[in-house]
Amino acid sequence: QIENSKINRVKLEENLFEPESESDKSKKEKHSKWKLYKIITGHTGWVRCIDMDSSNNFFVTGSNDRVIKFWDFPTGKLKLSYTGHINTIRKVVLSPRNPYLFSCGEDKKIKCWDLETNKSIRQYHGHLSGIYSLSLHPNLDIFVTGGRDCVARVWDISSRQQIMCLEGHTNTVSSVIMQENEPQIITGSSDNTIKLWDIRNGNIINTLTHHKKCIRDLLIPKKEYSFISAAADDIKIWSCPEGKYVRSIRDLEKDSGQGIVNCLALNDEGVLVSGGEDGKLFFWDYDSGEIFQKIKTPIQPGSLECESQIFDCIFD
């Protein structure tokens, strides 16, 4: 498994730094335009988080109304609701390896739900304040959470025990990711820094200070050995495992910027989507870093203009 990880890492690094050939460029076609397909209502509060089932049969949402809802895909019909949190739900993550759903929120609770019995089977206690982010390891039965107590905590799924506490940030840990090809955790914080951690001993590998404003989201592309960070000032791409700065993705039109970017999503066709605090979706060509479409989400009846912000996005 270690050898395979090394081979995969080399291939991903080649994809990151190898220039495109002319034949590859000629094969590229312009991305088709996206349009609004369906509006789904059912929550009574802001929808804070979303995750898609790996089989594409359903997706899950968490909200300020403290309810987790399961929706049929693509009809959008409500299938099931989970209750148990007593404050805003900040993150829902479906496990691709087990029939589990993990959720966390501002009530300092982390819950593991069994999708076969539709019950909460485990709770993880340790955070001293609201929990804003959660990420599962692709291969191991562990996960990491980050919260307003300025730390990231690594948990064993089965034993419910905290494995380690990663201390070093000076503000809310707003995003965490675990990668497959390296024993590494990456955390983004409201202290404007990104930290890379060695999962084996909990030491800091590197601290990235290029962003000038708080980091809102982190994303690992499937076809590159890199990660993307979204902040209130910029979207940046970094190479793994050292966190070397590669490039920034910016809107060159000065008067039509997106402002604060809350979330990122990237599909296999190289379409990068960023959702903003102003309710705008920007569609980027990931390879060139150019915008090919902008969408302003419609204001729903009974909502204010300021309530159109996009908190999370995901591709099926």
C-alpha positions as a Markdown table, in Angstrom:
| # | Residue | x | y | z |
|---|---|---|---|---|
| 1 | Gln | 0.0 | 0.0 | 0.0 |
| 2 | Ile | 2.9 | 2.4 | 0.8 |
| 3 | Glu | 4.6 | 1.6 | -2.6 |
| 4 | Asn | 1.3 | 2.2 | -4.4 |
| 5 | Ser | 0.9 | 5.5 | -2.6 |
| 6 | Lys | 4.4 | 6.6 | -3.7 |
| 7 | Ile | 3.7 | 5.7 | -7.3 |
| 8 | Asn | 0.4 | 7.6 | -7.2 |
| 9 | Arg | 2.2 | 10.6 | -5.6 |
| 10 | Val | 4.8 | 10.7 | -8.4 |
| 11 | Lys | 2.1 | 10.5 | -11.1 |
| 12 | Leu | 0.2 | 13.3 | -9.4 |
| 13 | Glu | 3.3 | 15.5 | -9.1 |
| 14 | Glu | 4.0 | 15.0 | -12.9 |
| 15 | Asn | 0.4 | 16.2 | -13.6 |
| 16 | Leu | 1.0 | 19.3 | -11.5 |
| 17 | Phe | 4.3 | 20.4 | -13.0 |
| 18 | Glu | 4.4 | 18.9 | -16.5 |
| 19 | Pro | 3.3 | 21.4 | -19.2 |
| 20 | Glu | 0.5 | 20.5 | -21.5 |
| 21 | Ser | 1.4 | 19.3 | -25.0 |
| 22 | Glu | -0.2 | 20.9 | -28.1 |
| 23 | Ser | -2.2 | 17.7 | -28.7 |
| 24 | Asp | -3.7 | 17.9 | -25.2 |
| 25 | Lys | -4.6 | 21.6 | -25.8 |
| 26 | Ser | -6.3 | 20.8 | -29.1 |
| 27 | Lys | -8.4 | 18.1 | -27.5 |
| 28 | Lys | -9.8 | 20.6 | -25.0 |
| 29 | Glu | -13.3 | 21.9 | -25.7 |
| 30 | Lys | -14.9 | 24.9 | -24.2 |
| 31 | His | -16.9 | 24.2 | -21.0 |
| 32 | Ser | -20.6 | 24.2 | -21.5 |
| 33 | Lys | -22.7 | 26.7 | -19.6 |
| 34 | Trp | -24.4 | 25.7 | -16.4 |
| 35 | Lys | -28.0 | 26.7 | -15.5 |
| 36 | Leu | -30.3 | 26.4 | -12.5 |
| 37 | Tyr | -32.1 | 23.1 | -12.6 |
| 38 | Lys | -34.1 | 22.9 | -9.4 |
| 39 | Ile | -34.7 | 24.7 | -6.1 |
| 40 | Ile | -35.3 | 22.4 | -3.2 |
| 41 | Thr | -36.9 | 23.8 | 0.0 |
| 42 | Gly | -37.5 | 22.1 | 3.3 |
| 43 | His | -35.1 | 23.5 | 5.9 |
| 44 | Thr | -36.3 | 26.3 | 8.1 |
| 45 | Gly | -32.8 | 27.8 | 8.6 |
| 46 | Trp | -29.7 | 28.5 | 6.5 |
| 47 | Val | -28.3 | 25.4 | 4.8 |
| 48 | Arg | -24.7 | 25.2 | 6.0 |
| 49 | Cys | -23.3 | 22.0 | 4.6 |
| 50 | Ile | -24.0 | 19.3 | 1.9 |
| 51 | Asp | -22.5 | 16.0 | 1.0 |
| 52 | Met | -23.2 | 13.5 | -1.9 |
| 53 | Asp | -23.5 | 9.8 | -1.6 |
| 54 | Ser | -20.8 | 8.0 | -3.6 |
| 55 | Ser | -23.5 | 6.0 | -5.5 |
| 56 | Asn | -25.3 | 9.3 | -6.5 |
| 57 | Asn | -28.6 | 8.0 | -5.1 |
| 58 | Phe | -29.0 | 10.7 | -2.5 |
| 59 | Phe | -27.4 | 13.7 | -0.8 |
| 60 | Val | -27.4 | 15.1 | 2.7 |
| 61 | Thr | -27.7 | 18.6 | 4.1 |
| 62 | Gly | -27.2 | 20.2 | 7.5 |
| 63 | Ser | -28.8 | 23.5 | 8.6 |
| 64 | Asn | -29.2 | 26.2 | 11.2 |
| 65 | Asp | -32.5 | 24.5 | 12.1 |
| 66 | Arg | -30.4 | 21.7 | 13.8 |
| 67 | Val | -31.8 | 19.0 | 11.4 |
| 68 | Ile | -30.0 | 16.7 | 9.0 |
| 69 | Lys | -32.1 | 15.9 | 5.9 |
| 70 | Phe | -31.7 | 13.2 | 3.2 |
| 71 | Trp | -32.8 | 14.0 | -0.3 |
| 72 | Asp | -33.4 | 11.8 | -3.3 |
| 73 | Phe | -31.2 | 12.5 | -6.2 |
| 74 | Pro | -32.0 | 13.9 | -8.8 |
| 75 | Thr | -35.8 | 14.4 | -7.9 |
| 76 | Gly | -35.0 | 16.4 | -4.8 |
| 77 | Lys | -37.7 | 14.7 | -2.7 |
| 78 | Leu | -37.2 | 14.5 | 1.0 |
| 79 | Lys | -36.5 | 10.9 | 2.2 |
| 80 | Leu | -35.5 | 11.2 | 5.8 |
| 81 | Ser | -34.6 | 13.6 | 8.6 |
| 82 | Tyr | -32.2 | 13.1 | 11.6 |
| 83 | Thr | -32.6 | 15.1 | 14.8 |
| 84 | Gly | -30.2 | 15.2 | 17.7 |
| 85 | His | -28.0 | 18.3 | 17.4 |
| 86 | Ile | -29.1 | 21.2 | 19.6 |
| 87 | Asn | -27.4 | 24.0 | 17.6 |
| 88 | Thr | -26.3 | 24.8 | 14.0 |
| 89 | Ile | -24.9 | 21.9 | 12.0 |
| 90 | Arg | -21.7 | 22.9 | 10.4 |
| 91 | Lys | -20.5 | 19.8 | 8.5 |
| 92 | Val | -22.0 | 16.5 | 7.3 |
| 93 | Val | -19.7 | 13.8 | 5.7 |
| 94 | Leu | -20.8 | 10.5 | 4.3 |
| 95 | Ser | -18.2 | 7.7 | 4.6 |
| 96 | Pro | -17.4 | 6.0 | 1.3 |
| 97 | Arg | -16.2 | 2.9 | 3.1 |
| 98 | Asn | -18.9 | 2.3 | 5.8 |
| 99 | Pro | -22.6 | 3.0 | 6.0 |
| 100 | Tyr | -21.9 | 5.9 | 8.3 |
| 101 | Leu | -22.7 | 9.6 | 8.3 |
| 102 | Phe | -20.6 | 12.0 | 10.5 |
| 103 | Ser | -21.9 | 15.4 | 11.6 |
| 104 | Cys | -20.6 | 18.2 | 13.8 |
| 105 | Gly | -21.9 | 21.5 | 14.9 |
| 106 | Glu | -21.8 | 24.5 | 17.1 |
| 107 | Asp | -23.2 | 22.4 | 20.0 |
| 108 | Lys | -19.7 | 20.9 | 20.4 |
| 109 | Lys | -21.0 | 17.5 | 19.4 |
| 110 | Ile | -19.6 | 15.1 | 16.8 |
| 111 | Lys | -22.1 | 12.3 | 15.9 |
| 112 | Cys | -21.7 | 9.1 | 14.0 |
| 113 | Trp | -25.0 | 7.9 | 12.4 |
| 114 | Asp | -25.6 | 4.4 | 11.2 |
| 115 | Leu | -27.4 | 4.6 | 7.9 |
| 116 | Glu | -28.8 | 1.1 | 8.2 |
| 117 | Thr | -30.6 | 1.7 | 11.5 |
| 118 | Asn | -30.9 | 5.5 | 11.1 |
| 119 | Lys | -29.6 | 6.0 | 14.7 |
| 120 | Ser | -26.8 | 7.9 | 16.3 |
| 121 | Ile | -24.4 | 5.1 | 17.4 |
| 122 | Arg | -21.3 | 7.1 | 18.6 |
| 123 | Gln | -20.5 | 10.5 | 20.0 |
| 124 | Tyr | -17.0 | 12.1 | 20.3 |
| 125 | His | -16.3 | 14.5 | 23.1 |
| 126 | Gly | -13.4 | 16.8 | 23.5 |
| 127 | His | -13.8 | 20.1 | 21.7 |
| 128 | Leu | -14.3 | 23.1 | 24.0 |
| 129 | Ser | -16.4 | 25.1 | 21.6 |
| 130 | Gly | -18.3 | 24.9 | 18.3 |
| 131 | Ile | -16.9 | 22.5 | 15.6 |
| 132 | Tyr | -16.7 | 24.0 | 12.1 |
| 133 | Ser | -15.0 | 21.3 | 10.0 |
| 134 | Leu | -14.6 | 17.5 | 9.7 |
| 135 | Ser | -12.7 | 15.3 | 7.3 |
| 136 | Leu | -12.5 | 11.5 | 7.0 |
| 137 | His | -9.2 | 9.6 | 6.1 |
| 138 | Pro | -9.6 | 7.9 | 2.7 |
| 139 | Asn | -8.1 | 4.6 | 3.9 |
| 140 | Leu | -7.9 | 4.5 | 7.7 |
| 141 | Asp | -10.7 | 4.5 | 10.3 |
| 142 | Ile | -9.8 | 7.9 | 11.7 |
| 143 | Phe | -11.1 | 11.4 | 11.1 |
| 144 | Val | -10.1 | 15.0 | 12.1 |
| 145 | Thr | -12.2 | 17.9 | 13.3 |
| 146 | Gly | -11.4 | 21.6 | 13.7 |
| 147 | Gly | -13.3 | 24.2 | 15.7 |
| 148 | Arg | -13.5 | 27.5 | 17.4 |
| 149 | Asp | -11.2 | 26.3 | 20.2 |
| 150 | Cys | -8.3 | 26.9 | 17.7 |
| 151 | Val | -7.3 | 23.2 | 17.6 |
| 152 | Ala | -7.7 | 20.2 | 15.3 |
| 153 | Arg | -8.4 | 16.8 | 16.9 |
| 154 | Val | -7.8 | 13.4 | 15.4 |
| 155 | Trp | -10.3 | 10.6 | 16.4 |
| 156 | Asp | -10.4 | 6.9 | 16.2 |
| 157 | Ile | -13.8 | 6.0 | 14.8 |
| 158 | Ser | -14.4 | 2.7 | 16.6 |
| 159 | Ser | -13.0 | 3.4 | 20.1 |
| 160 | Arg | -14.3 | 7.0 | 20.1 |
| 161 | Gln | -11.0 | 8.1 | 21.6 |
| 162 | Gln | -9.0 | 11.2 | 20.7 |
| 163 | Ile | -5.7 | 10.2 | 19.2 |
| 164 | Met | -4.0 | 13.6 | 19.2 |
| 165 | Cys | -4.7 | 17.3 | 19.5 |
| 166 | Leu | -3.0 | 19.6 | 17.0 |
| 167 | Glu | -2.3 | 22.9 | 18.6 |
| 168 | Gly | -0.8 | 25.9 | 16.9 |
| 169 | His | -3.5 | 28.0 | 15.3 |
| 170 | Thr | -4.5 | 31.2 | 17.1 |
| 171 | Asn | -8.1 | 31.4 | 15.8 |
| 172 | Thr | -10.9 | 29.2 | 14.6 |
| 173 | Val | -9.9 | 26.2 | 12.5 |
| 174 | Ser | -12.4 | 26.6 | 9.7 |
| 175 | Ser | -11.3 | 23.8 | 7.3 |
| 176 | Val | -9.5 | 20.5 | 7.6 |
| 177 | Ile | -8.5 | 17.8 | 5.0 |
| 178 | Met | -6.7 | 14.5 | 5.2 |
| 179 | Gln | -4.9 | 13.2 | 2.1 |
| 180 | Glu | -4.3 | 9.7 | 0.9 |
| 181 | Asn | -0.8 | 9.8 | -0.5 |
| 182 | Glu | 0.9 | 11.2 | 2.6 |
| 183 | Pro | 0.5 | 10.8 | 6.4 |
| 184 | Gln | -0.6 | 14.4 | 6.5 |
| 185 | Ile | -3.3 | 16.7 | 7.7 |
| 186 | Ile | -3.9 | 20.2 | 6.3 |
| 187 | Thr | -5.8 | 22.8 | 8.3 |
| 188 | Gly | -7.0 | 26.3 | 7.4 |
| 189 | Ser | -7.8 | 28.9 | 10.0 |
| 190 | Ser | -9.2 | 32.3 | 10.6 |
| 191 | Asp | -5.7 | 33.4 | 11.7 |
| 192 | Asn | -4.9 | 33.7 | 7.9 |
| 193 | Thr | -2.6 | 30.7 | 8.0 |
| 194 | Ile | -2.6 | 27.1 | 6.6 |
| 195 | Lys | -0.7 | 24.5 | 8.5 |
| 196 | Leu | 0.6 | 21.1 | 7.3 |
| 197 | Trp | 0.8 | 18.4 | 10.0 |
| 198 | Asp | 2.6 | 15.1 | 10.2 |
| 199 | Ile | -0.1 | 12.6 | 11.3 |
| 200 | Arg | 2.4 | 10.2 | 12.8 |
| 201 | Asn | 3.7 | 12.5 | 15.5 |
| 202 | Gly | 1.5 | 15.6 | 15.4 |
| 203 | Asn | 4.3 | 18.0 | 14.4 |
| 204 | Ile | 3.9 | 21.0 | 12.1 |
| 205 | Ile | 5.6 | 20.4 | 8.8 |
| 206 | Asn | 5.0 | 23.9 | 7.4 |
| 207 | Thr | 3.0 | 27.0 | 8.0 |
| 208 | Leu | 1.8 | 28.9 | 4.9 |
| 209 | Thr | 1.2 | 32.7 | 5.4 |
| 210 | His | 0.5 | 33.8 | 1.8 |
| 211 | His | -3.2 | 34.6 | 2.5 |
| 212 | Lys | -3.9 | 37.9 | 4.1 |
| 213 | Lys | -7.5 | 37.0 | 5.2 |
| 214 | Cys | -9.1 | 34.1 | 6.9 |
| 215 | Ile | -9.2 | 30.7 | 5.1 |
| 216 | Arg | -12.7 | 29.4 | 4.4 |
| 217 | Asp | -12.2 | 26.1 | 2.6 |
| 218 | Leu | -9.6 | 23.6 | 1.5 |
| 219 | Leu | -9.9 | 21.1 | -1.4 |
| 220 | Ile | -7.7 | 18.2 | -2.8 |
| 221 | Pro | -7.9 | 17.6 | -6.6 |
| 222 | Lys | -8.1 | 14.0 | -7.7 |
| 223 | Lys | -5.7 | 14.3 | -10.6 |
| 224 | Glu | -3.0 | 16.5 | -9.0 |
| 225 | Tyr | -0.7 | 16.1 | -6.0 |
| 226 | Ser | -1.8 | 19.5 | -4.7 |
| 227 | Phe | -4.5 | 21.3 | -2.7 |
| 228 | Ile | -6.5 | 24.4 | -3.2 |
| 229 | Ser | -7.3 | 27.0 | -0.6 |
| 230 | Ala | -10.2 | 29.6 | -0.7 |
| 231 | Ala | -10.0 | 32.7 | 1.5 |
| 232 | Ala | -11.6 | 36.1 | 1.7 |
| 233 | Asp | -8.8 | 37.5 | -0.5 |
| 234 | Asp | -7.9 | 34.8 | -3.1 |
| 235 | Ile | -8.0 | 31.2 | -4.3 |
| 236 | Lys | -4.5 | 29.7 | -4.2 |
| 237 | Ile | -3.0 | 26.3 | -5.4 |
| 238 | Trp | -0.2 | 24.6 | -3.5 |
| 239 | Ser | 1.9 | 21.5 | -4.2 |
| 240 | Cys | 2.1 | 18.7 | -1.7 |
| 241 | Pro | 3.6 | 17.5 | 0.5 |
| 242 | Glu | 5.7 | 20.6 | 1.4 |
| 243 | Gly | 3.0 | 23.2 | 0.6 |
| 244 | Lys | 5.0 | 25.0 | -2.1 |
| 245 | Tyr | 3.0 | 27.9 | -3.6 |
| 246 | Val | 2.1 | 27.2 | -7.3 |
| 247 | Arg | -0.3 | 29.9 | -8.5 |
| 248 | Ser | -3.4 | 32.0 | -7.7 |
| 249 | Ile | -6.8 | 32.0 | -9.4 |
| 250 | Arg | -8.1 | 35.5 | -9.7 |
| 251 | Asp | -10.9 | 37.4 | -11.4 |
| 252 | Leu | -9.1 | 39.9 | -13.7 |
| 253 | Glu | -12.2 | 42.2 | -13.9 |
| 254 | Lys | -11.7 | 44.5 | -11.0 |
| 255 | Asp | -15.3 | 45.6 | -10.5 |
| 256 | Ser | -16.9 | 42.1 | -10.7 |
| 257 | Gly | -14.9 | 40.3 | -8.0 |
| 258 | Gln | -16.5 | 37.6 | -6.0 |
| 259 | Gly | -15.4 | 38.9 | -2.6 |
| 260 | Ile | -15.3 | 36.4 | 0.2 |
| 261 | Val | -15.2 | 32.8 | -1.1 |
| 262 | Asn | -16.8 | 30.3 | 1.3 |
| 263 | Cys | -16.5 | 27.0 | -0.6 |
| 264 | Leu | -14.9 | 25.2 | -3.5 |
| 265 | Ala | -15.8 | 22.2 | -5.7 |
| 266 | Leu | -13.9 | 20.6 | -8.6 |
| 267 | Asn | -15.1 | 18.0 | -11.1 |
| 268 | Asp | -13.3 | 15.5 | -13.4 |
| 269 | Glu | -13.7 | 17.8 | -16.4 |
| 270 | Gly | -11.6 | 20.5 | -14.8 |
| 271 | Val | -14.5 | 22.8 | -13.8 |
| 272 | Leu | -13.7 | 24.6 | -10.5 |
| 273 | Val | -16.7 | 26.3 | -8.8 |
| 274 | Ser | -16.4 | 28.8 | -6.0 |
| 275 | Gly | -19.4 | 29.9 | -3.9 |
| 276 | Gly | -19.3 | 33.4 | -2.4 |
| 277 | Glu | -20.7 | 35.4 | 0.5 |
| 278 | Asp | -22.4 | 37.6 | -2.1 |
| 279 | Gly | -24.5 | 34.7 | -3.5 |
| 280 | Lys | -22.4 | 34.4 | -6.7 |
| 281 | Leu | -21.1 | 31.2 | -8.2 |
| 282 | Phe | -17.9 | 31.6 | -10.3 |
| 283 | Phe | -17.1 | 28.8 | -12.8 |
| 284 | Trp | -13.4 | 28.6 | -13.6 |
| 285 | Asp | -11.4 | 26.5 | -16.0 |
| 286 | Tyr | -9.0 | 24.9 | -13.5 |
| 287 | Asp | -6.0 | 24.5 | -15.9 |
| 288 | Ser | -6.0 | 28.1 | -17.3 |
| 289 | Gly | -7.5 | 29.8 | -14.2 |
| 290 | Glu | -10.0 | 31.7 | -16.4 |
| 291 | Ile | -13.6 | 32.4 | -15.6 |
| 292 | Phe | -16.1 | 31.1 | -18.2 |
| 293 | Gln | -19.3 | 31.8 | -16.3 |
| 294 | Lys | -20.8 | 33.7 | -13.4 |
| 295 | Ile | -24.2 | 33.1 | -11.8 |
| 296 | Lys | -26.0 | 35.1 | -9.2 |
| 297 | Thr | -28.3 | 32.8 | -7.2 |
| 298 | Pro | -31.9 | 34.0 | -7.1 |
| 299 | Ile | -33.3 | 35.4 | -3.8 |
| 300 | Gln | -36.0 | 33.2 | -2.4 |
| 301 | Pro | -39.4 | 34.6 | -1.5 |
| 302 | Gly | -39.3 | 35.9 | 2.1 |
| 303 | Ser | -35.5 | 36.1 | 2.2 |
| 304 | Leu | -33.3 | 39.2 | 2.4 |
| 305 | Glu | -30.7 | 40.1 | -0.1 |
| 306 | Cys | -28.0 | 39.5 | 2.5 |
| 307 | Glu | -29.2 | 35.9 | 3.0 |
| 308 | Ser | -28.2 | 34.7 | -0.5 |
| 309 | Gln | -24.7 | 33.7 | 0.5 |
| 310 | Ile | -23.4 | 30.2 | -0.5 |
| 311 | Phe | -22.0 | 28.2 | 2.3 |
| 312 | Asp | -21.2 | 24.9 | 0.6 |
| 313 | Cys | -21.1 | 23.3 | -2.8 |
| 314 | Ile | -20.4 | 19.8 | -4.3 |
| 315 | Phe | -20.5 | 18.0 | -7.6 |
| 316 | Asp | -22.4 | 14.7 | -8.0 |
